[in-house]
Every structure is written in C-alpha cells, then in structure tokens.
C-alpha cells in the first residue's frame, strides 16, 4: 500500500515540535503548564560511537513526548507531535539510515497507535505497515534486536486490521507476531507476547471459534500473571483478559449441552 502524506491538524492548544538542527527537537512554548522544562526537549539518537550501541546514545526519543501528552489526556497534541516526529526522523534517516531508520519505524508505529485511538484507521494502517516493512528489513541483519520490534509492529497492525473489520488479515498478522515471540522464548518480551495472544483471542471469538479463543486467552493470562507483581502496568491488560475469559466460558457453556441434553 502506497504511503499517503498525513494532513497536519493543529489546534490553538497544540505545541508542535521545533527541530533545533543539532539532533534535538523541542516542544514550542504555548504559555501553558503541563510539562516541565526538562521534559520539553528531546534528543534524537546520535550516531553511535565505537563500541557503544546506538540505542544508548542521546536522550529519550522525540516521539515519547507525544505519548506523554496522550497519557496526560491531551491526545490531539500528542498526535500532532507524533506526526512531526515522523517527519523529522524521515529526514534524518534519509541522510543516515543505519542510525535513524530504527527510530523512524518506532515513530511510525507510535503514530499508528495515536491515529487508531482517534478512529483514523486507514491512516493508522498506512503508518504501521511502513513500520513493519522497515523492521522486517532490519531484522534480517540484526534479528536479536530487531525481531522483537517487528513482532510488536505486527501485533499493532493485527489490532488495527481487526478494528477495521479485516479479520482474516488481522488473524494472519497477529499469528506472525506470536510465532516470533514463541521462537524468541524470552521472558522480557512476554507482556507483548500476551498482548498478541489477546488480539488473536478477540478475533477467534468474533469468528465463533470459542475453544481456540479460550486457549489463547488462558495463555495470555498466564503470561500477564507472571509479570503483574513486578510490572503493575500490565494489570489493566490482565483485567481485560480475565473479562474476555469469563465471556468465553459463559458462551461455551451456553453452546454445549448439559448431561441431561439441555443447554
């Protein structure tokens, strides 16, 4: 699918990014409280020094500013910043793709999530599909680092496809993510693995394949429970999985006959 240019949608309250030209981007002041001065400037990753991984250079990615704003209840501003972060990393990756393409893929994926949350599913799909293409290519040369990122993008893409009603494509895409996570067999990736399983469960439930959906839900529950104490952030996701499991158990009980032949 060809990438389409994204429209800029700014409101008077939006604080767009300013490219400082030295590897930093800054939120343009808007005369409003909400972000501290220290949180307003973000440095894009600098080219790696000898013996130092690229991921450890520089400060937090610019795209994280958009996530912080969305979490603070300012989704329109977060979405605008995510769009401008994509533009900046696209320009940087044109000059130095080895360093900046991974961050371009990250910002594309973040923007896809922002757009999906706003109901702009077609645009979300365009961005996440581009992220998948970049991460698929990068994973060939550095699978240990890039395959988990590819799996996350595939999981996001599967979710966006499901929201768009493209159920068969959604299932195939989410299953690709699960296949990668199974092969990696790394506890660090298990919360993302659980999220991909829950997407599959949602699709299977919609298709009426309740038993398979229940199995995927139970596996997701087990993975979330392993990390719930150390990572409280997974608790809302665990609650969602538990709610789906209860729905599935009830639906299966309604479908299957009781010993006396009734339902």
N, C-alpha and C positions, 0 to 999 in steps of 0.2 A: 504494500500500500504506500503510495507516494506521500511524503510528508508535506502537510499544508502549513503555511505560515499562520501563527497564532495571533489573534487580534489582541491589542492592548486594551484592557478595560480598567481604567483608573477611576477612583472616586476622589473627592477632595481630601479624604482622610488617608489616602494611600501614601506610603513613604517609599518611593522607588529606590532602586539601587543606583549608586554612583560609582562608576569604575574609576578608581584613583590612579590607574595606569602603572602601578608598581606591584601588581599582584594582589591588591586589596580591593574590596568593594565595601561601600558604606551605605547605610540607610540614610536617605536625605532627611534632614530635620524637618519635623512637621509641627513643632511647638506643642507637642502633646506628651504627657507622661506615659509610661507603659514599658519602655525598655531602658535599661541603664545605659550610660555612655559606653561602658565596657562591652555591652552586648551589641552595640550598633555597628561595629566594624568587624569584618571577617576577611581573612586572608585566604586566597585560593592556594592550593598546594604549590610550593616552589619546586623547581626541578631537583631531583634527588642528588645529594652529594655522594661521593664514592663511599660504598659500604653502608649507606643509610637508605632504608626503604622510602619510596616516595610517599607512602601513606603516613609517614611520621613527620613529614616536613610541613611547615606552615601552621596556621591556626585552623579553626573549625571551618568547614566548607560554607560558602556563601548561602547555599540552599538551606542550611539549617535555620537561617533567620526566618524563612517562610514557614517552616514547621513550627517554630516557637510562636509565631503570630497566630497561626491556625489553632494551636493548642490554647492560646490565650483568648480565644473567641473572636478573632479578627481574621476570618478565612479569606475575605476578598483581598486584604492587604497581603496576606501570606501567599495567595495565588499569584498576585502581580509580581512579587519578589521572586517566586519560583520561576515565572516566565522570563524575567530579566536575568536570573542566574543561568538559565539555559542559553540565552543569547551570549552571555559573557564566556561561558565555557566552550560554546561552539566556536567562537572566535579564537580563543586560546588554543583549542585542540587543533584548529587549522594550522597553527604555527608549530605546535609541538604535540602531536597526537599521542606519543608514547607516555607523556606525563599527564595530559589533560583529558584524554578520552574516557578513562575510568570515571572521572568526576562529571563529565558530560552525561554519561549513562546514568550516574546517580541522580543528577538534577532532572533529567528526563523522566526517570521513574518517580521522583518526588512530585514533579508537576503532574504526571498522570494521576497520582492519587488525589492531588488538590482538585483537578478537573472532574474526576469521578465523584468526589464528595459534593461538587457543585451541580451534578447531574449532566455534565457535558461529556457524555460517554464516548462519542466518536472522537473527540479531541484527545481524551484520555487514552484511547486505544492507539491513536497515531503515535503519541509520545512513548507509551510503554513498548510498543512494537519496535520502535527505533532503539530503545534501551536494550531490548532482547537481542536485536541484531548486533549491536556493538559488543555486548557481553558474550554472545556466542562466539564472536570472532576472537575476543581477548582470551576467552577460556582455553582456546587451543594452545596458546603459548605459555599460559600460567594457570593451569587448572586448579591448583591448590588454593589460590587466592580468588580466582575469578568464577569458578563454578558455583560457590555459594551465592555470589551476587547474581549470577544467571538464574539460579533457582528462585531467588526472591522475585526477580522480574517476571519470571514465568508464572509464579504464584499470583502476583499482582495482575498480570494480564489475564489469567484464568478468571479471576474475580471480576474484572471489568467486562469480560466477554459474557459471563453469567448475568451480570446486571443488564447487559444489552440484549439478553434473551438468546444469545448464540450458544446454546447449551452444549452441543456436540463439540464445537471448537474449545469451549471452556473446559470441558472434561479432559480432552486430549492435552491441553496446555498444562492444566494442574497436575495431571499424571506425569508429565515430563518433569515437573518440579519435584514431585515425590520420588521419582526414580533417581534423580540426582542426590537427594537427601539420603535415600537408603544406601546408595553407593558410598557416600561420604562417611556415613556412620560416625558422626561427630557430635557429642553432646552439646557443644556450643551452638549448633545450628538447630537443635531440637524444637525450640519455640517457633521458629519459622517453618520447620517441618510440620508441626502441629497445625499451623495456620493453613498450609496447603492441604492437609488432610481434611480440615473442616470445610474448605471450599469444595472438595470432592464430595463430602457427605451432603452438602447442600444441594449439589447438582443431582446426585443419585436419589435423594429424597424427592426432588421435584419430578424425576423420571419414574418414580414409583418403585425403585429398587431399594426397598426399605432395609432389607437384611444387610446388603453391602454398605449402605449408608450408615447403619448402626455400627458395623465393624470399623469403618473409618473414624466415626465419632469416638468410639471407645479407645482407639489408638491415640487419637489427638488428646483425649482426656488424660490418658496415662502420661503422655509426654509433658503436658502442661503441669500436671501434679508434681512431676519430678523437679520442676523449676519454680514452683509457686512461692516457696519459702524464701529462696534467695532472690527471686525476681518478682516482687509484688505487682509489677506492671502487667504480668500475664493473667492476673486474677479476673479482670473483666472478660478476657477471652475464654478462660476456663468456665466462667459462668455462662457464656454463650453456648459453649459446647455441651454443658450439662443440661441446659434448656432444650437444645436440639435432641439430645439423647432421650430425654423424657418424652418429647413429642414422638420420636420414632418408636419407643417401646409401646406407647399407647396406641399408635397406628397399627403396629404389628399385632397387638393383642386384639384389636378390632377386626383385623383381617382373618386371623387364624381361628378355626373352630375350636370350641371347648370340648372336653371329653364327652359331653352329652350330645355333641353335634351342633350346639348352638354357637352363635358368635358373640 
